[in-house]
Amino acid sequence: MNAFQPSQLPLQPIQKRQVTPRPKRHLRQRSYQVMALETTVKIGVNLAVFAAAVSALTQLVPYHWLQQEKLREVRTEVKLMEGRVNTLQAEFTRNFDPRQTKSIIEQQGYKFSPNQRLIVIMNQDGKEIKDLNSLP
């Protein structure tokens, strides 16, 4: 036998099965049920997500308000500290200014130049009113 020769088997007709058609109404009804079930599950999942979001917000809103209050307090303290820092910086520059050295020594050491005299004004009952530093 030659490998290229067609086999001599008798050809038999292929038997076709007869498929009974399903009623289309039943398929349509089943697809509607599946769609209804799917929609119900989607709505349920969305409601669960919504409930979780609302729960998270009810817990986060008071925390947010508390943080805003703390932030206001910190800003107030920062403003107070900025004023204090500005005052200290001005005093610092004054203390290290060579032109101010003489007046700083007089203020902090109660030392006066020889051409100044300390004048103290007193009431008649002997109580001190003011200290005045004046030129002679």
BALOBA-1460 file (C-alpha; in Angstrom, 3 decimals):
// residues 136
<rec num="1" residu="m" x="0.000" y="0.000" z="0.000"/>
<rec num="2" residu="n" x="1.117" y="3.365" z="-0.854"/>
<rec num="3" residu="a" x="1.074" y="5.932" z="1.982"/>
<rec num="4" residu="f" x="-0.409" y="8.567" z="-0.284"/>
<rec num="5" residu="q" x="-3.365" y="6.576" z="-1.470"/>
<rec num="6" residu="p" x="-6.676" y="7.270" z="0.139"/>
<rec num="7" residu="s" x="-7.976" y="4.497" z="2.257"/>
<rec num="8" residu="q" x="-10.714" y="2.437" z="0.758"/>
<rec num="9" residu="l" x="-13.064" y="2.562" z="3.731"/>
<rec num="10" residu="p" x="-16.674" y="2.843" z="2.800"/>
<rec num="11" residu="l" x="-18.094" y="6.271" z="3.597"/>
<rec num="12" residu="q" x="-21.022" y="6.159" z="5.906"/>
<rec num="13" residu="p" x="-23.391" y="9.035" z="6.328"/>
<rec num="14" residu="i" x="-22.974" y="10.835" z="9.641"/>
<rec num="15" residu="q" x="-26.030" y="10.573" z="11.772"/>
<rec num="16" residu="k" x="-27.198" y="13.871" z="13.152"/>
<rec num="17" residu="r" x="-28.763" y="13.995" z="16.525"/>
<rec num="18" residu="q" x="-32.036" y="15.655" z="16.813"/>
<rec num="19" residu="v" x="-31.830" y="18.336" z="19.451"/>
<rec num="20" residu="t" x="-35.069" y="19.281" z="20.998"/>
<rec num="21" residu="p" x="-35.219" y="23.068" z="21.288"/>
<rec num="22" residu="r" x="-35.636" y="24.423" z="24.803"/>
<rec num="23" residu="p" x="-38.380" y="26.825" z="25.347"/>
<rec num="24" residu="k" x="-37.012" y="30.363" z="25.104"/>
<rec num="25" residu="r" x="-39.413" y="31.624" z="27.716"/>
<rec num="26" residu="h" x="-37.705" y="29.501" z="30.362"/>
<rec num="27" residu="l" x="-34.267" y="30.901" z="29.419"/>
<rec num="28" residu="r" x="-35.501" y="34.467" z="29.519"/>
<rec num="29" residu="q" x="-37.103" y="33.945" z="32.896"/>
<rec num="30" residu="r" x="-33.898" y="32.406" z="34.259"/>
<rec num="31" residu="s" x="-31.773" y="35.316" z="32.953"/>
<rec num="32" residu="y" x="-34.113" y="37.785" z="34.663"/>
<rec num="33" residu="q" x="-33.714" y="35.895" z="37.932"/>
<rec num="34" residu="v" x="-29.918" y="35.957" z="37.589"/>
<rec num="35" residu="m" x="-29.954" y="39.690" z="36.845"/>
<rec num="36" residu="a" x="-32.251" y="40.323" z="39.818"/>
<rec num="37" residu="l" x="-29.984" y="38.326" z="42.108"/>
<rec num="38" residu="e" x="-26.890" y="40.109" z="40.804"/>
<rec num="39" residu="t" x="-28.507" y="43.528" z="41.280"/>
<rec num="40" residu="t" x="-29.600" y="42.598" z="44.798"/>
<rec num="41" residu="v" x="-26.051" y="41.521" z="45.700"/>
<rec num="42" residu="k" x="-24.614" y="44.760" z="44.256"/>
<rec num="43" residu="i" x="-27.079" y="46.856" z="46.265"/>
<rec num="44" residu="g" x="-26.255" y="44.890" z="49.412"/>
<rec num="45" residu="v" x="-22.508" y="45.355" z="48.940"/>
<rec num="46" residu="n" x="-22.974" y="49.077" z="48.235"/>
<rec num="47" residu="l" x="-25.091" y="49.456" z="51.392"/>
<rec num="48" residu="a" x="-22.383" y="47.703" z="53.421"/>
<rec num="49" residu="v" x="-19.703" y="50.033" z="52.000"/>
<rec num="50" residu="f" x="-21.934" y="53.040" z="52.694"/>
<rec num="51" residu="a" x="-22.496" y="51.911" z="56.301"/>
<rec num="52" residu="a" x="-18.745" y="51.480" z="56.803"/>
<rec num="53" residu="a" x="-18.094" y="54.958" z="55.362"/>
<rec num="54" residu="v" x="-20.709" y="56.580" z="57.605"/>
<rec num="55" residu="s" x="-19.311" y="54.758" z="60.635"/>
<rec num="56" residu="a" x="-15.778" y="55.929" z="59.818"/>
<rec num="57" residu="l" x="-16.955" y="59.517" z="59.359"/>
<rec num="58" residu="t" x="-18.802" y="59.545" z="62.680"/>
<rec num="59" residu="q" x="-15.558" y="58.512" z="64.359"/>
<rec num="60" residu="l" x="-13.310" y="60.866" z="62.383"/>
<rec num="61" residu="v" x="-15.315" y="64.094" z="62.653"/>
<rec num="62" residu="p" x="-14.859" y="64.532" z="66.451"/>
<rec num="63" residu="y" x="-11.177" y="63.696" z="66.063"/>
<rec num="64" residu="h" x="-10.917" y="66.335" z="63.318"/>
<rec num="65" residu="w" x="-12.556" y="68.942" z="65.561"/>
<rec num="66" residu="l" x="-10.165" y="68.082" z="68.394"/>
<rec num="67" residu="q" x="-7.171" y="68.434" z="66.083"/>
<rec num="68" residu="q" x="-8.450" y="71.809" z="64.830"/>
<rec num="69" residu="e" x="-8.767" y="73.027" z="68.445"/>
<rec num="70" residu="k" x="-5.224" y="71.886" z="69.226"/>
<rec num="71" residu="l" x="-3.987" y="73.617" z="66.068"/>
<rec num="72" residu="r" x="-5.624" y="76.881" z="67.171"/>
<rec num="73" residu="e" x="-3.922" y="76.595" z="70.579"/>
<rec num="74" residu="v" x="-0.549" y="75.939" z="68.969"/>
<rec num="75" residu="r" x="-0.959" y="78.916" z="66.630"/>
<rec num="76" residu="t" x="-1.804" y="81.143" z="69.611"/>
<rec num="77" residu="e" x="1.275" y="79.936" z="71.479"/>
<rec num="78" residu="v" x="3.419" y="80.464" z="68.384"/>
<rec num="79" residu="k" x="2.243" y="84.090" z="68.144"/>
<rec num="80" residu="l" x="3.078" y="84.649" z="71.817"/>
<rec num="81" residu="m" x="6.496" y="83.050" z="71.395"/>
<rec num="82" residu="e" x="7.206" y="85.117" z="68.264"/>
<rec num="83" residu="g" x="6.610" y="88.288" z="70.303"/>
<rec num="84" residu="r" x="8.868" y="87.032" z="73.056"/>
<rec num="85" residu="v" x="11.575" y="86.017" z="70.558"/>
<rec num="86" residu="n" x="11.433" y="89.429" z="68.884"/>
<rec num="87" residu="t" x="11.835" y="91.109" z="72.285"/>
<rec num="88" residu="l" x="14.765" y="88.864" z="73.187"/>
<rec num="89" residu="q" x="16.426" y="89.452" z="69.820"/>
<rec num="90" residu="a" x="16.118" y="93.204" z="70.250"/>
<rec num="91" residu="e" x="17.590" y="92.944" z="73.745"/>
<rec num="92" residu="f" x="20.354" y="90.678" z="72.443"/>
<rec num="93" residu="t" x="21.363" y="93.109" z="69.711"/>
<rec num="94" residu="r" x="21.238" y="95.958" z="72.222"/>
<rec num="95" residu="n" x="23.440" y="94.040" z="74.693"/>
<rec num="96" residu="f" x="26.089" y="93.413" z="72.054"/>
<rec num="97" residu="d" x="26.003" y="96.885" z="70.559"/>
<rec num="98" residu="p" x="29.278" y="98.612" z="71.503"/>
<rec num="99" residu="r" x="27.593" y="102.026" z="71.499"/>
<rec num="100" residu="q" x="25.155" y="100.864" z="74.211"/>
<rec num="101" residu="t" x="27.778" y="99.408" z="76.566"/>
<rec num="102" residu="k" x="27.912" y="102.424" z="78.867"/>
<rec num="103" residu="s" x="24.146" y="102.656" z="79.370"/>
<rec num="104" residu="i" x="23.866" y="98.885" z="79.934"/>
<rec num="105" residu="i" x="26.572" y="98.989" z="82.620"/>
<rec num="106" residu="e" x="24.730" y="101.840" z="84.326"/>
<rec num="107" residu="q" x="21.414" y="99.995" z="84.249"/>
<rec num="108" residu="q" x="22.651" y="96.595" z="85.390"/>
<rec num="109" residu="g" x="25.545" y="97.466" z="87.662"/>
<rec num="110" residu="y" x="24.278" y="100.648" z="89.275"/>
<rec num="111" residu="k" x="27.540" y="102.295" z="88.306"/>
<rec num="112" residu="f" x="27.362" y="105.828" z="87.097"/>
<rec num="113" residu="s" x="29.790" y="108.075" z="85.402"/>
<rec num="114" residu="p" x="31.528" y="110.618" z="87.664"/>
<rec num="115" residu="n" x="29.556" y="113.521" z="86.199"/>
<rec num="116" residu="q" x="26.184" y="112.018" z="87.248"/>
<rec num="117" residu="r" x="24.549" y="112.026" z="90.642"/>
<rec num="118" residu="l" x="21.820" y="109.818" z="92.032"/>
<rec num="119" residu="i" x="18.799" y="111.821" z="93.118"/>
<rec num="120" residu="v" x="16.130" y="110.201" z="95.263"/>
<rec num="121" residu="i" x="12.939" y="112.137" z="95.946"/>
<rec num="122" residu="m" x="11.214" y="111.265" z="99.191"/>
<rec num="123" residu="n" x="7.898" y="112.174" z="100.770"/>
<rec num="124" residu="q" x="7.769" y="114.013" z="104.049"/>
<rec num="125" residu="d" x="7.015" y="110.759" z="105.844"/>
<rec num="126" residu="g" x="10.317" y="109.284" z="104.563"/>
<rec num="127" residu="k" x="9.041" y="107.002" z="101.820"/>
<rec num="128" residu="e" x="10.849" y="106.941" z="98.506"/>
<rec num="129" residu="i" x="8.944" y="108.245" z="95.460"/>
<rec num="130" residu="k" x="11.310" y="107.924" z="92.486"/>
<rec num="131" residu="d" x="14.878" y="107.350" z="91.536"/>
<rec num="132" residu="l" x="16.102" y="109.952" z="89.093"/>
<rec num="133" residu="n" x="19.389" y="110.024" z="87.309"/>
<rec num="134" residu="s" x="20.119" y="113.492" z="86.120"/>
<rec num="135" residu="l" x="23.043" y="115.506" z="84.967"/>
<rec num="136" residu="p" x="24.560" y="118.054" z="87.450"/>
